[in-house]
Amino acid sequence: MKAYERNIRRVEPYVPGEQPQRKVIKLNTNENPYPPAPGVRRALERMDTDRLRLYPDPEASALTEALADYYGVGKDQVFVGVGSDDVLSMCFLTFFNSEKPVLFPDITYSFYKVWAELYRIPYECQELDGNFCIEKEDYYKENGGVIFPNPNAPTGIYETLEFVEDIVSHNQEVIVIVDEAYIDFAGKSAMELLEKYENLIVVQTFSKARSMAGMRIGYAVASPALIRHLNDVKYSFNSYTMNQTSLVCGVEAVKDKAYFEQTVKRIVDTREWAAEQFGKLGFVCLDSGANFLFVTHPEHDARELFEALKEAGIYVRYWGSRRIEQYLRVTVGTREEMETLFEFLKHKLSR
Ligand SMILES: *Cc1c(COP(=O)(O)O)cnc(C)c1O
């Protein structure tokens, strides 16, 4: 080893799902199968490229205002970032700064562990129970912060607002982050708890329900004091994180509530139908509040199914890690895409 190599910060990076270049049925990264709101396309067509000479608004005011209006909170309660991955990473860096471990589930969004390692934050994973549910009592112990997704990923299981509040109320000495990447497909957001708990941060994204994964927009909503701290850290890296195009398109997406609700409903309807189809084929399907289903088959090996599907041009997600080695995560696509998937599985399983 060269001397300088001893001082390199080594990390084991997060590995995202594949982005194949050939045309496949892509059910592996929870993207939305429908296009963004029509206003987004119109805004792109109207874009004045001369303005790209200029730096974007460092405060991302138009977008933070649109989000503040949408949720009925103050503009000083919204923080935007380059996807919720950026927002969450900034939250780890800003708020998880204790000697005590940060708590999150053992089966959850695998980026949490990566940020904890990168920033050298002590952490402790809490095992989900036998039904893959979070046990709230695991989060009653002393800790340096709490983070969990609701619905959880990759299980898809949604916990009620009462459940979330129970965890927040037992942790008022630390910051609690609820990662709501999939909340629009599920139920009530923890945002309504913000008035009561100034230590709570709710993080959401445009990548799933708003069909804009390619634009990279995420946001946090919290008390003005916490948002100020987040901005201080963000400005210490880069003062212009959000590009002009994303800002303009983000505002358009937020404006079109009707389109958003219609798209979410289509996906939820397809999800319920798909869960039934999986059941008919003998799969066990966890109850999902997200835009994906987490499934296992008692008689068919998950890795083998994953590989056969891939061979057939149908991409789903498989980890093969502890406790979930027999599970596949399948994004809810269009009804037609799902029909192709079930056609294939029907043949495969009968062979
Ligand atoms: C998809 C996802 C995110 C990140 O999404 P961005 O595209 O970075 O906004 C964050 N948390 C969970 C649980 C996710 O599934």
The ligand as a MOL file (V3000), in Angstrom:
LIG
                    3D

  0  0  0     0  0            999 V3000
M  V30 BEGIN CTAB
M  V30 COUNTS 15 15 0 0 0
M  V30 BEGIN ATOM
M  V30 1 C -36.3330 6.2580 -4.3260 0
M  V30 2 C -36.0570 6.4990 -2.8870 0
M  V30 3 C -35.3620 7.6290 -2.4310 0
M  V30 4 C -34.6100 8.5740 -3.3080 0
M  V30 5 O -35.1910 9.0820 -4.3610 0
M  V30 6 P -34.5900 10.2980 -5.1770 0
M  V30 7 O -34.7460 9.8660 -6.5820 0
M  V30 8 O -33.1720 10.5530 -4.7770 0
M  V30 9 O -35.4750 11.4190 -4.7950 0
M  V30 10 C -35.2270 7.8390 -1.0780 0
M  V30 11 N -35.7210 6.9750 -0.1870 0
M  V30 12 C -36.3590 5.8580 -0.5690 0
M  V30 13 C -36.8730 4.9260 0.4620 0
M  V30 14 C -36.5280 5.5850 -1.9290 0
M  V30 15 O -37.1100 4.4600 -2.3050 0
M  V30 END ATOM
M  V30 BEGIN BOND
M  V30 1 1 1 2
M  V30 2 1 2 3
M  V30 3 2 2 14
M  V30 4 1 3 4
M  V30 5 2 3 10
M  V30 6 1 4 5
M  V30 7 1 5 6
M  V30 8 2 6 7
M  V30 9 1 6 8
M  V30 10 1 6 9
M  V30 11 1 10 11
M  V30 12 2 11 12
M  V30 13 1 12 13
M  V30 14 1 12 14
M  V30 15 1 14 15
M  V30 END BOND
M  V30 END CTAB
M  END
